[in-house]
Amino acid sequence: MPALLDALRRLTPRHKRALKNWGRRLLGVDFVTVPESRSSLWPYELHTTSARRFLHFRELLLQLEDVEGQIVECGVGPGRSLFVFAILTQCVARPRRIVGFDTFEGLPEPTAEDGRGNAHKAGWLSHSEANVRELLQFNGVASDFIDENISFVRGTLAESLPAYDGRAIALLHLDVDLYESYKTALDWLWPFVSPGGIVTFDEYRSEAFPGATRAIDEFLDRWQLGAVKSRFLDRWYVVKERPESAKR
Ligand SMILES: C[S@@+](CC[C@H](N)C(=O)[O-])C[C@H]1O[C@@H](n2cnc3c(N)ncnc32)[C@H](O)[C@@H]1O
C-alpha cells in the first residue's frame, strides 16, 4: 500500500488526469485531487498560463509607473505570483515593497456561496511562510531581496486586514478563491488603492469559483466599476479612477 501511494504521488499531472477520467468512466466514482502534493521544493512551472500571467502582471506594473504605492497580494499560496512581482520589480518596473497576506495554513472554510465544488477545500494550498521563502530562494530570488522587500502577514484576512497599516497600494492582486475571502479583501483594501491603482482578480468569471465571481460582482456594483479583461489571458482587473485634475 505505501508503494502504491508513493507511485500515485509521483504521477505527472497529465497521468493523474488520465487516471481520474478512467476511474470516473470505469467505476462511476470521482476522485478529489489534493493540489500541491509534491516535494516541499520545486521549480515554479512555466506553462502557457503562467507565462501569460507573467505578461499580464508586467503590463499592469508598467502601466502603474506613475502611481504611488506598494504591491499587496492576498493569497500567497506557494508564492508563484510573488515570484513574478519580485522579478518584475527588479528588472522592468520600478522597485516597490511587496506585502503578502495569507493564513499560511491553506484555505479557510468555504461557505454556501462557493458551491459544492469548493465545499471540501478547507486546508488546501497550505504553504507555511518558511516554505514560501524557501521556494522563492530555490527559484532564484535572493534572500536579501526577500528580507528587504517582501513582508508576510499571517492570519485569515478577517483577522489581519482590520490592522492594515494604511500604506497606499498601487497594485492589489487577489488570488483567494472564496467568496468571504474576496469580500473581506475588497471591503478593507479598496480604500487604500491609489488613484490610478489597479486591483487584479485571479478567479473572476471562473466557473470553478462561483463565490469569487459573486463577491467581485457585488464589489463592482457597489462602486459602479467595470472590469477590464487582460489581453493576455482570462484574468480581469479594475483601475481606480483618478481625480479630474490629475487627468489633465
Ligand atoms: C490559489 S492560492 C494562491 C496562489 C498564489 N497567488 C500563487 O500564484 O502561487 C490561494 C491562497 O489564498 C489563501 N487564502 C484564501 N482565503 C484566505 C483568507 N480568508 N485569509 C487568508 N488567506 C486566504 C490560501 O491560504 C491560499 O494560500
The ligand as a MOL file (V3000), in Angstrom:
LIG
                    3D

  0  0  0     0  0            999 V3000
M  V30 BEGIN CTAB
M  V30 COUNTS 27 29 0 0 0
M  V30 BEGIN ATOM
M  V30 1 C -4.6520 29.7650 -5.0800 0
M  V30 2 S -3.6800 30.0840 -3.6550 0 CHG=1
M  V30 3 C -2.7170 31.4790 -4.1090 0
M  V30 4 C -1.7330 31.1610 -5.2200 0
M  V30 5 C -0.6370 32.1960 -5.3930 0
M  V30 6 N -1.1410 33.5320 -5.6560 0
M  V30 7 C 0.3210 31.7720 -6.4810 0
M  V30 8 O 0.3160 32.3760 -7.5770 0
M  V30 9 O 1.0920 30.8510 -6.2360 0 CHG=-1
M  V30 10 C -4.9060 30.7310 -2.5880 0
M  V30 11 C -4.3600 31.1660 -1.2370 0
M  V30 12 O -5.3240 32.0000 -0.6150 0
M  V30 13 C -5.2360 31.8370 0.7790 0
M  V30 14 N -6.4830 32.3020 1.3710 0
M  V30 15 C -7.7470 32.1250 0.8880 0
M  V30 16 N -8.6360 32.7020 1.6880 0
M  V30 17 C -7.9400 33.2960 2.6890 0
M  V30 18 C -8.3180 34.0720 3.8180 0
M  V30 19 N -9.5950 34.3460 4.0860 0
M  V30 20 N -7.3540 34.5170 4.6280 0
M  V30 21 C -6.0310 34.2710 4.3530 0
M  V30 22 N -5.6180 33.5240 3.3070 0
M  V30 23 C -6.5680 33.0510 2.4780 0
M  V30 24 C -4.9750 30.3370 0.9410 0
M  V30 25 O -4.3610 30.0620 2.1780 0
M  V30 26 C -4.0770 30.0330 -0.2510 0
M  V30 27 O -2.7230 30.0560 0.1150 0
M  V30 END ATOM
M  V30 BEGIN BOND
M  V30 1 1 1 2
M  V30 2 1 2 3
M  V30 3 1 2 10
M  V30 4 1 3 4
M  V30 5 1 4 5
M  V30 6 1 5 6
M  V30 7 1 5 7
M  V30 8 2 7 8
M  V30 9 1 7 9
M  V30 10 1 10 11
M  V30 11 1 11 12
M  V30 12 1 11 26
M  V30 13 1 12 13
M  V30 14 1 13 14
M  V30 15 1 13 24
M  V30 16 1 14 15
M  V30 17 1 14 23
M  V30 18 2 15 16
M  V30 19 1 16 17
M  V30 20 1 17 18
M  V30 21 2 17 23
M  V30 22 1 18 19
M  V30 23 2 18 20
M  V30 24 1 20 21
M  V30 25 2 21 22
M  V30 26 1 22 23
M  V30 27 1 24 25
M  V30 28 1 24 26
M  V30 29 1 26 27
M  V30 END BOND
M  V30 END CTAB
M  END
